[in-house]
């Protein structure tokens, strides 16, 4: 995933919100769901 920001300050502000951690958790959950679905086949 690529995100573009108008400035480094805007990027830094977005990162300070914890957004990166939330995305990581979402990908971890998606990985678990896909692994579970694959093991059911």
N, C-alpha and C positions, 0 to 999 in steps of 0.2 A: 504494500500500500504506500502510495506517495501522497503527501500533502504539501501544498505550496502556500507560503504566507508572504504577504507584501513586505514584511521586514523581519529582521531577526528578533526585534522586540515583540512583535505579534506571535512569533513562533515560541519564544520563551514564555510568554503569558499563557499560551495554550498548554504548554508542558506543565506549567505550575498548577493547572487545574486537576492534575492527576489523570488526565486523558490517556496517557500512555499506559498507565497501570490498568485502566478499564479496558482498553483494547486488548492488552495481554491476557486478561482474565477471560474475555470473550473468545479469543482464539483457543485458549486452553479448554474451555467448555465445548467449543465446536470440535476440537480434536477428540475429546471423550465421546461425543455423540457419534462422530464418524467411525471411531474405533468400535463402538458398540454395535453400530449398524453393520459393519463389515464382518463382525464375529457371528452375526445371526444368519449369514448366508450359508 
